[in-house]
Amino acid sequence: MIDQPRLQGDKIVISVDAMGGDAGPGVVVSGMAESATKNPDIRFILHGPEEALRKLVARRRILAGRVSFRDVADVVTMDDKPSHVMRNGKSTSMWSTLEAVRKGEAHGAVSCGNTGALMALSMLCLRKLPGVSRPAIAVLWPSRNVQGFNVMLDVGADVRADAQDLLQYALMGASYARNGMNLKRPRIGLLNVGTEQHKGRAELKQAHALISRFADQANFDFVGFVEGRDIPGNVADVIVTDGFTGNVAVKTGEGTASLVSELLRESFRHSLLSRMASVLAITSLLRLKKRIDPSRVNGGVFLGLNGTVVKSHGGADATGVSSAIKLAFQLAQSGFSERLAARVASTASLTEDAQAAPDTADKKNQKNEGEQKA
Amino acid sequence: MIDQPRLQGDKIVISVDAMGGDAGPGVVVSGMAESATKNPDIRFILHGPEEALRKLVARRRILAGRVSFRDVADVVTMDDKPSHVMRNGKSTSMWSTLEAVRKGEAHGAVSCGNTGALMALSMLCLRKLPGVSRPAIAVLWPSRNVQGFNVMLDVGADVRADAQDLLQYALMGASYARNGMNLKRPRIGLLNVGTEQHKGRAELKQAHALISRFADQANFDFVGFVEGRDIPGNVADVIVTDGFTGNVAVKTGEGTASLVSELLRESFRHSLLSRMASVLAITSLLRLKKRIDPSRVNGGVFLGLNGTVVKSHGGADATGVSSAIKLAFQLAQSGFSERLAARVASTASLTEDAQAAPDTADKKNQKNEGEQKA
């Protein structure tokens, strides 16, 4: 019933934008090499100035015979406005990276470039899924949950979202949690300033009603309103919010975690005794770092497009790039994009049914519970 | 020129709501005792069921002769809606706490109760300052700045704010930073999803223009748009945002910091060696805790009212309550409320001037730089 990835064979091909990250193409190629070491089934198409890229790739034996190149001269910079990129972006490495997915040459795309431009070009090149009005960016967030992470979306595709958009985010986030984290029945929370039903903005109250109506047929649990402290918490697996709030929350969390690590390092440098303690404590500290290191959970996934696009952090190091590539690989391998398309299409028709006959639609499809993964 | 606090003498009187916190009045009285130990000039008016409160206070020798009581039977609970409290709240300990400030019996009020109810009753009892359309709640936030903290507002007085409100938040936040953190010329940042001028919502672009126009005459530096990661950063001393975003950001930061501490504790419990390391590392860890412990920076200050109100965290322990009381004490001692009133009044007239003649108003009052503290 669900389409398989368009390319056959055991190899998964990831289309990688070599340009646009803060640290340049060297770090991107290092990240590819890390991924290739861990994963024999991965192949790459690399986009950017071919001559320079061939030299970087040649230094990594593990990449030999696993990379093909697309020579592209232009680059989208961090300062380019999305509107400018929409008009002039087709000659860039970013566009070329996306086009390889559109043409079916690659199973997914990864770029460290400018988020706004990448979203604008992704919408232009890959088009939105039928039934989706606003695509969203989803990130994984270290949390107290068993799986160690929560999904949060939207974290910045669009600064606004109405109730209907928030419902779509809930559906897409639930699909992502099922495929990316293997949760059969993810718990969805709607971000607000309090958990009480009377709190927050009008569109949130509408979204609350809409999402709770679709919980059963879309096979998730709706836990209602959640607060900022639940983003790293264990009451929900998926946190739904508009792109403005989500973006601020993600960056606040990153900033707080990095301040705490910095102060921790400082406090261990404070005296001779504390330096000795830090030597003994080093494995404990590394264990902690592994758990909360943003570069290990690097990668915002664009949801709601015809194809998988992963946005790696602009300041990502090789481990960060590798982790974004791994995410694109996993999603490609699970056929996530096709499953999500099927899910959104079926829910879009249910939404129409529900609007026509609100009482009966709620009971529809409940028997499918647990059978579908998308 | 600036009014002194209404009560004379060297003693500062803080009006304390004994009820409404998660842990009950015992913790509130312990917090008062901690404050009284550190501060010989503090006196209290305590509101709640007098008989029970007298017993709690009698156990603390340091409080002998320093507390007067107001016997009040009713309590605002965490579940009470602000609208319900507006109609029925006048018989509660919360109302009585505020009324002591309104009547001039106390220099400031502290409550651990329901935030929405406390703001609603504060507006009803103390009234907004002339020229303020929406009061705001400001918190201190651990940061990389020299002073160790940033101010952020609004963190939840109101879920919406237009450009004019954001300007008022900037003015009030600047005053608070001058009085609370002794910064002559605070740096103000406006929270957005990126630092580029074209990003974000329409009202933020308007607010950007408004705030930068008033920076000089209101004696602050406007650093423009800042991001979530700048909230614990060092590019701005005051972060201005609407109450929805601010509330989510504060709670996300709290949640992240507490997750990191928890994982840190876990990783030190992991093996015998790491337990030994933690014994050696204990001073380093306590040093860190002291720096980021939310209970040491406990207290949201309500800005824009005729009087000082500090909201202590509902789950605050004695140290948290004591820190909220200390904040109310410091603000009362500096005559902050009166200075802020003067500042807002003068700016309100400047705003009117500026709207009438935009070009000339900008230069006005620049010579006052550094002379006024409000």
Interface residues (C-beta under 8 A of the other chain):
Chain A: D79 K81 G116 P142 S143 R144 G156 V159 R160 L191 V193 G194 E196 H198 K199 G200 R201 E227 G228 R229 D230 I231 P232 G233 T241 G243 F244 T245 N247 V248 A249 V250 K251 T252 G253 E254 G255 T256 A257 S258 L259 V260 S261 E262 L263 L264 S267 F268 H270 S271 L273 S274 M276 A277 S278 L280 A281 T283 S284 L285 R287 L288 R291 I292
Chain B: D79 K81 G116 P142 S143 R144 G156 V159 R160 L191 V193 G194 E196 H198 K199 G200 R201 E227 G228 R229 D230 I231 P232 G233 T241 G243 F244 T245 N247 V248 A249 V250 K251 T252 G253 E254 G255 T256 A257 S258 L259 V260 S261 E262 L263 L264 S267 F268 H270 S271 L273 S274 M276 A277 S278 L280 A281 T283 S284 L285 R287 L288 R291 I292
